[in-house]
């Protein structure tokens, strides 16, 4: 064998490409795809975790523009996570059943990358963002009432909402994949997968960013009604 190139040494391709089952050991042809899609997802989620850690640090130094840039990168990674699920749509239900026989009791809910993504927003990112607002002496309500006066803070708040929305969209897409492959009623040791995913889809990672819209819109509706202008919203 030829000695590894500098590229192979740096990327560690030998180790990386050895992480999949040899073709002769696959339970079915589609197991290679199944394993690679999930391994790649873990790598993308590791990158998201890495970038969110830097975003948090930038918030702590009041470097808002830099944080917005990195959040844009995170959004791109999230879209890659979303799109790559299309590959699993090409898997026949029968082939997935074969893969389950070697996967054991494993579940996507056990993914370390996924567990990090649902933990980091509320435990790490949001406190850092709240600290940023406190130092700027600006409330979230102020930002959304007068976004023209706080353009950078508004942009970063919307970037966080984009993260939240993309993560929820990914969960919804995952649910549709589950329906497509195993149906809506197949039970597991952890309950019906579809029920677990449906419960998870109700989780909002930055709830204050959603609630502030209710507050702003409710006050606008009251002001319109007080002026005798009924727009049909009576929340």
C-alpha positions as CSV (number, residue, x, y, z in Angstrom):
1,X,0.0,0.0,0.0
2,X,1.2,3.5,-0.8
3,X,1.9,5.7,2.3
4,X,-0.9,8.0,3.2
5,X,-0.9,11.4,1.7
6,X,-0.8,14.6,3.8
7,X,-4.5,15.1,3.1
8,X,-5.3,11.6,4.3
9,X,-3.3,12.2,7.5
10,X,-5.0,15.5,8.2
11,X,-8.5,14.3,7.5
12,X,-7.7,10.9,9.1
13,X,-9.5,9.2,6.2
14,X,-8.3,5.8,7.2
15,X,-10.0,6.0,10.6
16,X,-13.0,7.8,9.3
17,X,-13.8,5.3,6.5
18,X,-13.2,2.4,8.9
19,X,-16.1,3.5,11.1
20,X,-18.6,1.8,8.8
21,X,-19.3,-1.9,8.6
22,X,-17.4,-3.8,5.8
23,X,-19.8,-4.5,2.9
24,X,-19.6,-8.2,3.7
25,X,-21.0,-7.6,7.2
26,X,-24.0,-5.5,6.3
27,X,-27.3,-6.9,7.3
28,X,-28.8,-5.4,4.1
29,X,-27.5,-3.2,1.3
30,X,-29.1,-0.1,2.7
31,X,-27.4,-0.4,6.1
32,X,-24.3,1.4,4.6
33,X,-26.5,4.4,3.8
34,X,-28.3,4.3,7.2
35,X,-25.0,4.2,9.1
36,X,-23.3,7.0,7.1
37,X,-26.3,9.3,7.3
38,X,-26.4,9.0,11.0
39,X,-22.6,9.3,11.5
40,X,-22.6,12.4,9.3
41,X,-25.4,13.9,11.3
42,X,-23.4,13.5,14.5
43,X,-20.5,15.4,12.9
44,X,-22.8,18.2,11.8
45,X,-24.3,18.4,15.2
46,X,-20.8,18.5,16.7
47,X,-20.0,21.5,14.5
48,X,-23.3,23.2,15.6
49,X,-22.3,22.7,19.2
50,X,-18.8,24.1,18.5
51,X,-20.2,27.2,16.8
52,X,-22.9,27.8,19.5
53,X,-20.1,27.8,22.1
54,X,-18.4,30.5,20.2
55,X,-21.6,32.5,19.8
56,X,-22.1,32.3,23.5
57,X,-18.5,33.7,24.1
58,X,-19.2,36.5,21.6
59,X,-22.3,37.5,23.4
60,X,-20.2,37.7,26.6
61,X,-17.9,40.2,24.8
62,X,-20.8,42.1,23.2
63,X,-19.6,41.2,19.7
64,X,-23.1,41.0,18.2
65,X,-22.2,41.2,14.5
66,X,-19.7,38.4,14.8
67,X,-22.3,36.3,16.6
68,X,-24.8,36.9,13.8
69,X,-22.3,35.7,11.3
70,X,-21.7,32.4,13.1
71,X,-25.4,31.9,13.6
72,X,-25.8,32.1,9.9
73,X,-23.3,29.3,9.6
74,X,-25.2,27.3,12.1
75,X,-28.4,27.8,10.0
76,X,-26.6,26.4,7.0
77,X,-25.5,23.3,8.9
78,X,-29.1,22.8,10.2
79,X,-30.3,22.9,6.6
80,X,-27.8,20.2,5.7
81,X,-29.1,18.1,8.5
82,X,-32.6,18.6,7.1
83,X,-31.8,17.8,3.5
84,X,-29.8,14.7,4.2
85,X,-32.9,13.1,5.6
86,X,-34.1,12.8,2.0
87,X,-31.6,10.0,1.6
88,X,-33.5,7.9,4.1
89,X,-36.7,8.3,2.2
90,X,-35.2,5.9,-0.4
91,X,-35.0,3.1,2.1
92,X,-37.7,0.4,1.9
93,X,-39.6,-0.3,5.2
94,X,-38.5,-4.0,4.9
95,X,-34.9,-3.0,4.8
96,X,-35.2,-0.8,7.8
97,X,-36.8,-3.8,9.7
98,X,-33.7,-5.8,8.8
99,X,-31.4,-3.0,10.1
100,X,-33.4,-2.9,13.4
101,X,-32.3,-6.5,14.0
102,X,-28.7,-5.4,14.3
103,X,-29.4,-1.9,15.8
104,X,-30.8,-3.5,18.9
105,X,-32.7,-1.0,21.2
106,X,-30.9,2.0,19.8
107,X,-33.0,5.2,19.2
108,X,-32.3,8.5,17.7
109,X,-33.4,10.0,21.0
110,X,-30.1,8.7,22.4
111,X,-28.0,10.7,19.9
112,X,-25.4,12.7,21.9
113,X,-25.4,15.4,19.2
114,X,-29.2,15.7,19.4
115,X,-29.2,15.8,23.2
116,X,-26.7,18.6,23.1
117,X,-28.8,20.6,20.6
118,X,-31.9,20.5,22.7
119,X,-29.9,21.4,25.9
120,X,-27.6,24.1,24.8
121,X,-30.1,26.8,23.7
122,X,-31.9,27.2,27.0
123,X,-29.0,26.4,29.3
124,X,-26.1,28.2,27.6
125,X,-27.1,30.4,24.7
126,X,-30.1,32.1,26.1
127,X,-28.5,33.2,29.4
128,X,-25.7,34.7,27.4
129,X,-28.1,36.6,25.2
130,X,-30.1,37.8,28.2
131,X,-26.8,39.1,29.7
132,X,-26.1,40.9,26.4
133,X,-29.5,42.6,26.6
134,X,-29.1,43.5,30.2
135,X,-25.7,45.2,29.6
136,X,-27.3,47.1,26.6
137,X,-30.2,48.2,28.9
138,X,-32.7,47.0,26.3
139,X,-35.6,44.6,26.8
140,X,-36.7,42.1,24.3
141,X,-40.0,44.0,24.0
142,X,-38.1,47.2,23.2
143,X,-36.2,45.4,20.4
144,X,-39.5,44.2,18.8
145,X,-41.4,47.4,19.3
146,X,-38.6,49.5,17.8
147,X,-36.4,47.1,15.7
148,X,-35.3,50.1,13.7
149,X,-33.6,51.6,16.8
150,X,-31.8,48.3,17.6
151,X,-30.9,46.7,14.3
152,X,-28.1,44.4,15.4
153,X,-29.9,43.2,18.5
154,X,-33.0,42.6,16.4
155,X,-30.9,40.6,13.8
156,X,-29.4,38.4,16.5
157,X,-32.8,37.8,18.1
158,X,-34.2,36.8,14.7
159,X,-31.1,34.6,14.1
160,X,-31.8,32.8,17.3
161,X,-35.4,32.4,16.3
162,X,-34.2,30.9,12.9
163,X,-32.2,28.4,14.9
164,X,-35.3,27.5,16.9
165,X,-37.5,27.2,13.8
166,X,-35.0,25.1,11.9
167,X,-34.6,22.7,14.8
168,X,-38.3,22.3,15.0
169,X,-38.6,21.9,11.3
170,X,-35.9,19.1,11.4
171,X,-38.0,17.4,14.1
172,X,-41.1,17.6,11.9
173,X,-39.2,16.2,8.9
174,X,-37.9,13.4,11.1
175,X,-41.5,12.6,12.2
176,X,-42.6,12.4,8.5
177,X,-39.6,10.0,7.9
178,X,-40.8,7.8,10.8
179,X,-44.3,7.7,9.4
180,X,-43.0,6.8,5.9
181,X,-40.8,4.0,7.1
182,X,-42.6,2.4,10.0
183,X,-46.1,3.9,10.1
184,X,-47.8,5.9,12.8
185,X,-48.6,3.2,15.3
186,X,-45.5,1.0,15.6
187,X,-44.6,0.6,19.3
188,X,-41.1,0.5,20.8
189,X,-39.6,0.2,24.3
190,X,-39.8,3.9,24.7
191,X,-43.4,4.3,23.4
192,X,-44.6,4.9,19.9
193,X,-41.7,6.8,18.1
194,X,-44.3,9.1,16.5
195,X,-45.7,10.0,19.9
196,X,-42.2,10.8,21.2
197,X,-41.4,13.0,18.3
198,X,-44.8,14.7,18.4
199,X,-44.2,15.7,22.0
200,X,-40.7,16.9,21.2
201,X,-42.1,19.1,18.4
202,X,-44.0,21.1,20.9
203,X,-40.8,22.2,22.6
204,X,-39.7,25.8,21.9
205,X,-36.1,26.4,22.5
206,X,-36.3,30.2,22.9
207,X,-39.9,30.6,24.2
208,X,-39.4,34.3,25.0
209,X,-38.8,35.0,21.3
210,X,-42.2,33.5,20.4
211,X,-44.0,35.0,23.4
212,X,-42.9,38.6,22.6
213,X,-44.8,38.4,19.3
214,X,-48.0,37.6,21.3
215,X,-47.4,40.6,23.5
216,X,-46.6,43.0,20.7
217,X,-49.5,41.8,18.5
218,X,-52.0,41.8,21.5
219,X,-51.2,45.5,22.3
220,X,-51.5,46.4,18.6
221,X,-54.9,44.7,18.4
222,X,-56.1,46.7,21.5
223,X,-54.9,49.9,20.0
224,X,-56.7,49.3,16.7
225,X,-59.9,48.4,18.5
226,X,-59.6,51.5,20.6
227,X,-59.5,53.5,17.4
228,X,-62.6,51.7,16.1
229,X,-60.6,49.6,13.6
230,X,-61.5,45.9,13.8
231,X,-58.9,43.7,12.0
232,X,-60.5,40.5,13.1
233,X,-58.0,39.7,15.8
234,X,-59.4,39.7,19.3
235,X,-56.7,37.9,21.3
